[in-house]
Amino acid sequence: MNYLKNAFKFLIIGMFITNGIKAQTPIDRKAVVSRHNVVLNEVDTLNSLTLGNGSFAMTMDATGLQTFPIEYSKGMSLGTLSEWGWHSFPTEETYKIEETLVPLKSHGREVPYARQWKEKDKRQWEAGNYLRQNPHRIHLATVGWYILKKDGSKITISDVKKIEQKLDLWKGELTSTFEVEGEPVEVITLVGQTHDMLGVKVKSPLLAKGRLGISINFPYPTDAFADEAVNFDSEEPKRLKLLHNNKKTLSIQRDLDTTTYVTHVASSLQLASAKATEKGFIVLPKTKQSEWEFTCEFVPNTRPQFSSDFEKLQKEIHAAYQQFWQSGGMIDLGETEDKRAAELERMMVLSLYLTKVNCGGSSPPQETGLTYNSWYGKPHMEMIWWHGTHFALWNRPEILEKQLSWYFRSVDVARKISKRQGFKGVRWQKMTDNEGGETVSSVGSYLLWQQPHIIYFAELLYSVKKDSKVLDKYTELIEETAEFMADFAYKDPDKKRYILGPGVIPAQERFDAQTTFNPTYELAYWRWGLETAQMWRERKGLERNKTWDKVLDNLSPLPMKDGLYLATESSPDSYTTQRYMTDHPSVLGTFGMLPATKGLDKKVMENTFDKIWKDWQWEDTWGWDFPMTAMTATRLGKPEKAVEALLMPITTNTYLKNGHNYQTDRLRLYLPGNGGVLIALAMMAAGTQDNPQPNLGFPKDWKVKVENISQMP
């Protein structure tokens, strides 16, 4: 009888969670999205606004274009970045990853790792630096207004007055109005959704007076951590070739060493001859009219679109954005009186927008997306969990699948890494590029938590799509990934159980690779990953892998002391050493990012959560730590703590007016924070697969409407 009651209970719950929870009345999605449009009335260099299509994006200042890149360079830089735009610095040397290898004693032998060297080791140091810096993503160009004052001088940022700027999220459209010496300028800015194209419409009496045009400038890439699109090189004119097509179009070919691409300009008005400058070209229309429409398309070849039909482009973009907002998941917190709900909803809407325009390519994004380069523009494969998981949960699995195509292009490199280190299967690289290149790192080469991600993603896609084609597509990758995981688990002869490490740096990057073993989160993820890989074999009608089962049966338990889960088994002083109470509290991911694995004690996890909540050095954390904490709180049945975690008043948990997750002066945006917010809110709204309770992570008195959100594993 109890069985029948429980079955009926889960049948009722299932009615609400099939294809996501259904609100009793449809959500007015346009109202939810539009109440968080970004409005600016001043020059605010941290709140420049990005338009994009997921694989190409441009970031605009208060004028609606990229007029003042230097002034914005230490704020939210004015970048033009693409998925395809990469470059390597010329060199007469040939550097190989083998030159950077350093042995580390683990698994009863010496295992080589590619790491950075000190400058005194000249050749190895040069090789390591070059491989980290190359290839790097490039800024394609900056397109800004060329406006002259009455006296013939160019405007400065202080000449821009009476600013009114709005990013209409529902339309994907930026409108900007301002004045220069009392003369109004009205601008509409768009970025195409099917081509890497900027579309602009401007209305101003300055046009008829011959005092308004555009400047297209080409910054040279840097070898620094951040590339802010302001490194202009004196050799630039030699790299540029102006190609006149007709009176209303022109093309600029840039030969940047071995990287070549073209900028096509199409105008609604006849163009005067473009004037060459030391940075690029000034383009002016021939007109006495006060309105001008033009497009700039960036392509890695000479194929022109030359479309100056602004209205057609505008309609296409509006339709694409409407389709985006009307599909996938949505949460409406508008009827909740608690003021915190409005801020969470703002963070949600802007995170949906920012991840759409930055993270929709066929490779994982870099941590600063397509806004400006960090870490040389390279993706970090441990962070793809934060970049990609939410797309499946919010029922846009096609975007996640597009990102995952990287794995298929990169598997050969991953095989080489594993073979070089003496392991079976594939070991997924950490810091990489769009073709899976390997680089060196004193930390990244020892990270483990990127390894099971492909298993997690495949399982997530299968649970959302319920399609056997998903099994067929990802089974081979899962097999090879699990082969490495089982082989990397080392049967310690003294402990008589399998351990992870040494040769490990956990997600909490505070531990020495030479001595660290059994980090708690990674240990749980290893168990979950191998168990899930076995389940995939069973779904395919195959027997369980006996070697994997042997590892699972003898894998170390989660390390604990005094009723708390430790950061690692090798650090029994996890909670008494200050440096171990900083960075990511990744032990929470053990029951937050992951469901309960075999042997997990929820009471011990609750004690661990309470200890970390009270004593962690939260000022020394990163943006995704707060959503991770919210997920653990949700799984533990602490909805109030989940809300508090997402809104914790810490600098690295700041969400600017434009929605970006600010970290430090060095890292002014951090997309893993935005992705994390969406993952946490999905769990809070839809529950988890083992606890599919609606609004699991919100206070009971909140009024929450939810549509089309899927449960996390």
C-alpha positions in Angstrom: 0.0 0.0 0.0 2.8 2.4 0.9 4.4 1.5 -2.4 1.2 2.5 -4.3 1.0 5.8 -2.3 4.6 6.7 -3.2 4.1 5.7 -6.8 1.1 8.0 -7.0 3.0 10.8 -5.3 5.8 10.6 -7.8 3.3 10.3 -10.7 1.8 13.7 -9.5 5.3 15.2 -9.2 6.2 13.9 -12.6 3.2 15.7 -14.2 4.9 18.9 -13.2 8.5 18.1 -14.1 8.1 16.4 -17.5 10.1 18.6 -19.8 10.5 21.0 -16.9 8.0 22.4 -14.3 4.9 24.0 -15.9 3.6 27.2 -14.3 -0.1 27.2 -13.6 -0.4 30.2 -15.9 2.1 31.0 -18.7 4.9 33.3 -17.8 4.8 36.7 -19.5 8.4 36.2 -20.7 8.7 39.6 -22.4 7.7 41.3 -19.2 10.3 39.3 -17.2 13.1 40.0 -19.6 12.2 43.6 -20.4 12.1 44.8 -16.7 15.8 44.1 -16.7 16.8 46.1 -19.7 20.1 47.9 -19.1 19.8 51.7 -19.0 22.8 54.0 -18.7 23.0 57.8 -18.5 26.7 58.4 -18.2 30.1 57.1 -19.3 30.6 54.0 -17.1 33.7 52.1 -18.2 32.8 49.0 -16.2 29.4 48.8 -17.8 30.0 48.8 -21.5 27.5 46.6 -23.4 28.1 43.5 -25.5 26.2 42.4 -28.6 26.9 39.0 -30.2 25.7 35.7 -31.6 27.6 33.2 -29.4 30.7 32.9 -31.7 31.2 36.6 -32.4 30.7 39.6 -30.2 31.4 43.3 -30.0 31.4 45.4 -26.9 30.2 49.1 -27.1 30.8 52.2 -25.1 28.4 55.0 -24.3 28.4 56.1 -28.0 27.0 52.8 -29.2 30.2 51.9 -30.9 33.9 51.4 -29.8 34.9 55.1 -30.0 37.0 55.2 -26.8 38.9 51.9 -26.4 41.7 53.4 -24.4 39.4 55.1 -21.9 37.5 51.9 -21.4 40.6 49.6 -21.5 40.8 49.1 -17.7 37.0 48.8 -17.4 35.0 46.5 -19.6 37.2 46.6 -22.6 35.8 47.3 -26.1 36.6 44.1 -27.9 35.7 42.5 -31.2 36.3 38.8 -30.8 35.4 35.7 -32.7 35.6 32.0 -32.5 37.8 31.8 -35.6 40.2 34.7 -35.1 43.5 33.2 -33.8 47.1 34.2 -34.3 50.6 33.1 -33.2 53.6 35.3 -32.9 56.3 34.7 -35.5 59.3 32.7 -34.3 62.3 31.1 -35.9 62.3 28.5 -33.2 60.2 25.3 -33.0 59.0 24.7 -29.5 57.7 21.3 -28.4 55.8 20.4 -25.3 58.4 17.7 -24.5 60.9 20.5 -23.7 58.8 21.5 -20.7 58.3 18.1 -19.1 59.1 17.7 -15.4 58.9 14.3 -13.7 56.8 13.8 -10.6 56.9 10.6 -8.5 53.6 8.9 -8.3 52.0 5.6 -9.2 55.2 3.9 -8.2 57.1 5.6 -11.0 58.1 8.9 -12.6 55.3 10.6 -14.4 56.1 13.6 -16.7 54.0 16.8 -16.5 54.2 19.9 -18.8 54.9 22.8 -16.6 56.3 26.3 -16.5 60.0 26.7 -15.9 62.0 29.5 -14.2 63.8 32.1 -16.3 67.2 30.7 -15.5 66.4 27.6 -17.5 66.4 29.7 -20.7 65.3 27.2 -23.3 62.6 25.5 -21.2 61.4 28.9 -20.0 61.1 30.2 -23.5 59.3 27.1 -24.7 56.8 27.2 -21.9 56.1 30.9 -22.4 55.6 30.5 -26.1 53.3 27.5 -25.8 51.2 29.3 -23.2 50.9 32.5 -25.3 50.4 30.8 -28.7 48.1 30.5 -30.4 46.0 33.4 -28.9 42.7 34.9 -29.8 42.8 38.3 -31.5 40.8 41.4 -31.5 39.6 41.8 -35.0 39.2 45.5 -35.0 37.6 48.4 -33.1 34.9 50.3 -35.0 34.2 53.7 -33.5 32.7 57.1 -34.4 34.9 59.7 -36.0 33.3 62.9 -35.0 34.8 66.4 -35.4 34.0 69.4 -33.3 33.3 72.9 -34.8 37.0 73.8 -34.6 37.9 70.7 -36.6 39.4 68.7 -33.7 38.3 65.2 -32.8 36.0 64.7 -29.9 37.2 63.4 -26.6 35.2 61.4 -24.1 34.4 64.5 -22.1 32.6 66.0 -25.2 30.0 63.3 -25.1 27.0 64.8 -23.2 23.4 64.0 -22.3 23.8 60.2 -22.7 20.8 58.0 -22.8 21.6 54.4 -23.6 19.4 51.2 -23.4 20.1 47.6 -24.2 16.8 46.1 -25.1 17.3 42.5 -24.2 14.1 41.2 -25.8 15.2 42.6 -29.2 19.0 42.2 -28.9 19.3 45.9 -29.8 21.3 48.8 -28.3 20.1 52.3 -28.7 22.3 55.2 -27.8 21.6 59.0 -27.9 24.1 61.7 -26.9 25.1 65.2 -27.9 28.3 66.8 -29.1 28.4 70.6 -28.7 24.7 70.6 -28.6 24.3 68.5 -31.8 22.3 65.3 -31.2 23.4 61.8 -32.3 21.0 58.9 -32.3 22.4 55.4 -32.8 20.9 51.9 -33.2 23.5 49.1 -32.9 23.0 45.4 -33.7 25.0 42.3 -34.3 23.8 39.6 -36.7 22.8 36.2 -35.5 23.8 34.2 -38.6 26.8 36.2 -39.7 29.6 38.0 -37.9 28.2 41.4 -38.8 27.7 44.7 -37.1 24.7 46.7 -38.2 24.4 50.4 -37.4 21.8 53.2 -38.1 22.8 56.7 -37.1 20.8 60.0 -37.3 22.5 63.3 -36.7 22.9 66.8 -38.3 26.6 66.2 -38.0 26.3 63.8 -40.9 25.1 66.5 -43.3 27.9 68.8 -42.1 30.5 66.2 -43.0 31.7 65.9 -39.4 30.6 62.3 -38.7 32.1 59.0 -39.9 33.7 55.9 -38.5 37.2 54.8 -37.7 38.2 51.2 -38.1 41.3 50.4 -36.2 43.3 47.2 -35.8 45.0 46.5 -32.5 48.0 44.1 -32.5 47.8 41.2 -30.0 49.7 41.3 -26.8 51.7 38.6 -25.0 50.1 39.6 -21.7 47.5 37.9 -19.6 44.8 40.3 -20.8 44.4 41.8 -24.2 42.3 44.9 -24.0 42.3 45.9 -27.7 44.5 49.0 -27.3 48.0 47.7 -28.3 48.4 49.6 -31.6 51.6 48.8 -33.5 53.5 51.2 -35.8 53.8 48.4 -38.4 50.0 48.2 -38.8 49.7 50.1 -42.1 51.9 47.5 -43.8 49.5 44.8 -42.8 46.4 46.4 -44.3 45.2 46.5 -47.9 42.2 48.6 -48.9 40.0 47.1 -51.6 37.5 49.4 -53.3 34.5 47.4 -54.6 32.1 50.1 -55.6 30.8 53.5 -54.4 29.0 52.0 -51.4 31.2 49.2 -50.3 34.9 48.6 -49.4 37.0 45.8 -47.9 40.0 45.9 -45.7 42.3 42.9 -45.8 44.5 42.3 -42.9 47.6 40.1 -43.2 48.6 39.5 -39.6 51.6 37.3 -40.1 50.0 34.0 -41.1 46.5 35.0 -40.1 44.5 36.7 -42.8 40.9 38.1 -42.6 38.8 40.7 -44.2 36.5 43.5 -42.9 33.7 44.3 -45.4 31.8 47.6 -45.1 28.5 48.2 -46.9 26.8 51.6 -46.8 23.4 52.9 -47.6 25.2 56.1 -48.9 28.1 56.6 -51.2 31.4 56.6 -49.4 34.2 59.0 -49.8 37.7 57.5 -50.2 38.8 55.9 -47.0 41.7 57.8 -45.3 44.5 55.6 -44.1 45.8 56.3 -40.5 48.5 54.7 -38.4 45.9 52.5 -36.9 43.6 51.7 -39.7 41.1 53.8 -41.8 38.6 56.6 -41.5 35.5 56.1 -43.5 33.1 59.0 -44.3 29.9 59.0 -46.3 29.4 61.4 -49.1 26.1 63.0 -48.1 24.1 66.0 -47.1 21.6 63.7 -45.5 21.2 63.2 -41.7 20.7 59.4 -41.7 23.2 56.7 -42.5 23.0 52.9 -42.3 26.0 50.6 -42.7 27.2 47.1 -41.9 30.7 45.7 -41.1 31.2 42.0 -41.6 34.3 40.2 -40.4 35.2 37.0 -42.3 38.3 34.7 -42.4 38.1 34.8 -46.2 37.1 37.3 -48.9 33.5 36.2 -49.1 31.4 39.4 -48.9 27.9 39.8 -47.7 27.7 43.5 -48.5 24.3 43.9 -47.0 23.4 47.4 -46.1 19.7 46.6 -45.7 19.5 47.6 -42.1 15.8 47.1 -41.7 16.0 43.5 -42.9 18.9 42.8 -40.6 17.0 44.4 -37.7 13.9 42.2 -38.3 16.0 39.1 -38.5 17.8 39.9 -35.2 14.5 40.8 -33.4 13.0 37.5 -34.5 16.0 35.5 -33.4 16.0 37.1 -30.0 12.2 36.5 -29.6 12.7 32.9 -30.5 15.5 32.6 -27.9 13.5 34.1 -25.1 10.3 32.2 -25.9 12.2 28.8 -26.0 14.1 27.1 -23.2 13.5 27.7 -19.5 12.2 30.7 -17.6 11.7 31.7 -14.0 9.4 34.5 -12.9 10.0 36.0 -9.4 8.0 39.1 -10.1 5.2 38.3 -7.6 7.6 37.7 -4.7 7.6 40.6 -2.2 11.1 39.8 -0.8 13.3 42.4 -2.4 16.1 39.8 -2.9 13.9 38.1 -5.5 14.2 41.1 -7.9 18.0 41.0 -7.8 18.1 37.2 -8.4 15.8 37.7 -11.3 18.0 40.5 -12.7 21.1 38.2 -12.3 19.2 35.4 -14.1 18.0 37.4 -17.1 21.3 39.1 -17.7 23.2 35.9 -17.3 20.9 34.2 -19.9 21.7 37.1 -22.2 25.5 37.2 -21.6 25.9 33.4 -21.9 23.9 33.6 -25.2 26.1 36.2 -26.8 29.4 34.9 -25.4 29.2 31.1 -25.2 27.4 29.7 -28.3 30.4 28.6 -30.3 31.7 25.2 -31.3 34.3 25.3 -28.6 34.1 26.2 -24.9 34.5 29.9 -24.3 37.4 31.5 -22.5 36.5 32.7 -19.0 36.0 36.3 -20.2 34.1 35.1 -23.3 34.1 37.3 -26.4 34.4 40.5 -24.5 38.2 40.7 -23.9 41.0 38.2 -23.7 42.2 36.7 -20.5 44.8 33.8 -20.3 45.6 34.6 -24.0 42.0 34.0 -25.0 42.3 30.2 -24.3 39.5 28.0 -23.0 40.0 26.3 -19.6 38.4 22.8 -19.8 37.8 22.5 -16.0 35.6 25.6 -16.3 33.4 24.2 -19.1 31.2 22.7 -16.4 30.2 26.2 -15.5 29.9 27.4 -19.1 27.9 24.5 -20.4 25.8 22.7 -17.8 23.1 25.4 -17.6 22.3 25.2 -21.3 21.0 21.7 -20.8 19.1 22.5 -17.6 17.4 25.5 -19.2 16.5 23.2 -22.1 18.8 24.5 -24.8 20.9 21.3 -25.2 21.8 22.2 -28.8 24.1 25.0 -27.5 25.9 22.6 -25.1 26.2 20.0 -27.9 27.8 22.6 -30.1 30.4 23.3 -27.5 31.1 19.6 -27.0 32.2 19.3 -30.6 35.6 20.4 -29.2 36.1 17.0 -27.6 35.8 15.2 -30.9 38.4 17.5 -32.5 40.7 17.3 -29.6 40.7 13.6 -28.6 44.0 12.8 -30.4 45.9 15.3 -28.3 44.3 13.9 -25.1 45.4 10.4 -26.1 48.9 11.6 -26.6 49.0 13.2 -23.1 47.7 10.0 -21.5 50.2 7.8 -23.4 53.1 10.1 -22.6 52.3 9.8 -18.9 52.0 6.0 -19.2 48.2 5.8 -18.7 45.4 4.2 -20.8 42.6 6.1 -22.4 42.5 9.9 -22.8 43.6 12.6 -20.4 41.7 15.8 -21.2 43.9 18.9 -21.4 43.2 21.9 -19.1 44.3 25.1 -20.9 43.8 24.7 -24.6 42.6 26.3 -27.9 39.9 25.5 -30.4 41.9 22.6 -31.9 42.7 21.0 -28.6 46.3 22.2 -28.3 48.2 21.5 -25.1 49.9 24.1 -23.0 52.1 24.2 -19.9 51.1 25.2 -16.4 52.4 25.0 -12.9 48.8 24.3 -11.7 46.7 23.3 -14.7 48.8 20.3 -15.8 47.9 18.7 -12.4 44.2 19.4 -12.3 41.9 16.4 -12.5 38.3 17.7 -12.3 38.0 18.4 -16.0 38.4 14.7 -16.7 34.9 13.4 -15.9 33.1 16.5 -17.4 32.4 14.8 -20.8 30.7 12.0 -18.9 28.6 14.4 -16.9 27.6 16.4 -20.1 26.7 13.2 -22.0 24.6 11.9 -19.1 22.9 15.3 -18.8 22.1 15.4 -22.5 20.7 11.9 -22.4 18.5 12.7 -19.4 17.2 15.8 -21.2 16.8 14.4 -24.7 16.0 10.7 -23.9 17.4 9.9 -27.4 19.5 6.7 -28.1 21.4 8.8 -30.6 23.1 10.5 -27.7 24.3 7.1 -26.5 25.8 6.3 -29.9 27.4 9.7 -30.2 29.3 9.9 -26.9 29.9 6.2 -25.9 33.4 6.0 -27.3 34.5 9.3 -25.6 33.1 8.0 -22.3 34.9 4.7 -22.7 38.3 6.3 -23.3 37.7 8.9 -20.6 36.8 6.2 -18.0 39.8 4.1 -19.1 42.1 6.8 -18.0 40.2 7.4 -14.8 40.4 3.7 -13.8 44.1 3.6 -14.7 44.9 6.8 -12.9 43.4 5.5 -9.7 46.5 3.9 -8.0 46.3 0.9 -5.7 48.4 2.1 -2.8 50.4 -1.0 -1.4 50.3 0.3 2.1 46.7 1.6 2.3 45.5 -1.4 0.2 43.0 0.8 -1.6 42.8 3.0 -4.7 43.8 6.6 -4.3 44.0 9.7 -6.5 47.5 11.2 -6.4 50.1 12.4 -5.8 50.4 14.4 -9.0 47.1 16.1 -8.2 46.1 19.7 -7.6 42.4 19.9 -6.6 39.9 22.4 -7.8 40.8 24.3 -4.6 44.2 25.3 -6.0 46.0 25.6 -2.6 47.8 22.2 -2.5 51.1 20.8 -3.6 50.9 18.4 -6.5 53.9 16.4 -5.1 52.2 15.5 -1.9 48.5 15.8 -2.4 46.2 12.8 -2.7 42.5 12.1 -2.5 40.9 15.5 -2.8 37.3 14.9 -1.6 35.4 16.5 -4.5 37.6 14.8 -7.2 37.3 11.5 -5.4 33.5 11.7 -5.4 33.5 12.8 -9.1 35.8 9.9 -9.9 33.3 7.5 -8.4 30.3 9.1 -10.0 32.0 9.2 -13.4 33.0 5.5 -13.4 29.6 4.4 -12.1 27.9 6.5 -14.9 30.3 5.0 -17.5 29.3 1.5 -16.4 25.6 2.5 -16.7 26.3 3.6 -20.2 27.8 0.2 -21.0 24.6 -1.4 -19.7 22.4 0.8 -21.7 24.4 -0.3 -24.8 23.8 -3.9 -23.9 27.5 -4.4 -22.8 28.8 -6.1 -19.7 30.2 -4.0 -16.9 33.9 -3.4 -17.2 35.5 -5.6 -14.5 38.6 -3.4 -14.1 36.4 -0.3 -13.4 34.3 -2.3 -10.9 37.5 -3.4 -9.1 38.5 0.3 -8.8 35.0 1.2 -7.6 34.9 -1.6 -5.0 38.2 -0.5 -3.6 38.2 3.3 -4.1 39.1 5.3 -1.0 36.2 6.6 1.1 35.7 10.3 1.3 38.3 11.6 3.8 36.9 13.1 7.0 38.1 14.2 10.4 36.1 15.3 13.5 32.8 15.0 11.7 33.9 17.1 8.7 34.8 16.3 5.2 38.4 17.3 4.5 39.6 19.2 1.4 42.0 16.3 0.8 43.0 13.2 2.7 46.6 14.5 2.7 45.6 17.7 4.5 44.1 16.7 7.9 44.7 20.3 8.9 42.2 21.6 6.3 40.3 23.7 8.8 43.1 24.8 11.0 45.5 26.2 8.4 44.4 29.7 7.1 45.6 29.2 3.5 43.4 26.1 3.2 40.4 28.2 4.0 40.7 30.3 0.9 40.1 29.9 -2.9 37.3 27.5 -4.0 35.6 25.6 -1.1 35.3 22.8 -3.6 34.6 20.2 -0.9 31.0 21.5 -1.2 30.9 20.4 -4.8 30.9 16.8 -3.4 27.2 17.3 -2.6 26.2 20.3 -4.7 27.7 20.0 -8.1 27.3 16.2 -7.7 24.5 14.1 -6.2 25.2 11.8 -3.3 27.7 9.2 -4.2 28.3 5.9 -2.4 29.3 6.4 1.3 28.4 10.1 1.5 27.1 11.0 4.9 24.6 13.9 4.6 25.1 14.8 8.3 28.8 15.1 7.8 28.2 17.2 4.7 25.9 19.5 6.7 28.5 19.9 9.4 31.1 20.7 6.7 28.7 23.2 5.1 28.1 25.0 8.4 31.8 25.1 9.1 32.7 26.6 5.7 29.8 29.0 5.9 31.0 30.3 9.2 34.8 30.3 8.9 35.7 30.4 5.2 37.7 33.4 4.0 35.0 34.5 1.5 36.9 37.5 0.4 39.4 35.2 -1.2 37.1 33.3 -3.5 35.8 33.3 -7.1 32.5 33.9 -8.7 31.4 30.3 -9.1 31.9 29.6 -5.4 28.7 31.3 -4.4 26.4 29.3 -6.8 28.2 26.1 -5.8 27.5 26.9 -2.1 23.8 27.6 -3.1 23.6 24.2 -4.7 24.9 22.4 -1.6 22.5 24.4 0.5 19.6 23.4 -1.8 20.5 19.7 -1.6 20.8 19.9 2.1 17.3 21.5 2.4 18.5 25.0 3.3 16.7 27.3 0.9 17.4 30.5 2.9 21.1 29.8 2.8 20.8 29.1 -0.9 19.5 32.6 -1.5 22.0 34.1 0.9 24.8 32.4 -0.9 23.8 33.8 -4.3 23.6 37.3 -2.8 26.6 37.2 -0.4 28.0 40.7 -0.3 31.6 39.8 -1.4 33.4 41.7 -4.2 33.8 38.5 -6.3 30.1 38.0 -6.1 29.3 41.4 -7.6 27.0 41.6 -10.6 27.4 44.9 -12.5 24.6 46.8 -14.2 25.5 45.0 -17.4 25.2 41.7 -15.6 28.9 40.8 -15.6 30.4 39.1 -12.6 33.2 41.4 -11.5 36.2 39.8 -9.8 39.1 42.1 -9.5 40.8 45.0 -11.4 42.7 42.2 -13.3 39.6 40.2 -14.1 36.6 42.5 -14.6 34.2 39.9 -15.8 33.9 36.2 -15.2 31.4 34.1 -17.1 31.6 31.1 -14.8 29.8 33.2 -12.3 27.0 33.8 -14.7 26.8 30.2 -15.7 26.9 29.2 -12.0 23.9 31.5 -11.2 21.9 29.8 -13.9 22.8 26.3 -12.7 22.0 27.1 -9.1 18.6 28.7 -10.0 17.7 25.7 -12.1 18.3 23.4 -9.2 16.5 25.7 -6.8 13.5 25.9 -9.1 13.2 22.4 -10.4 14.9 20.3 -7.8 17.2 17.4 -8.6 16.6 14.0 -10.3 16.7 12.3 -6.9 14.6 15.0 -5.3 12.3 16.5 -8.0 10.6 18.9 -5.7 9.4 22.2 -7.2 11.0 25.3 -5.8 13.3 23.1 -3.7 15.8 26.0 -3.1 13.5 29.0 -2.6 11.9 30.1 0.7 8.4 28.7 1.1 6.7 32.2 1.1 8.2 33.1 -2.3 5.9 33.0 -5.3 7.8 31.4 -8.1 6.7 30.5 -11.6 8.8 28.1 -13.5 8.7 26.9 -17.1 10.8 24.2 -18.9 13.6 23.7 -16.4 15.2 20.3 -16.2 16.5 18.6 -13.1 20.2 18.2 -12.3 21.6 14.7 -11.7 
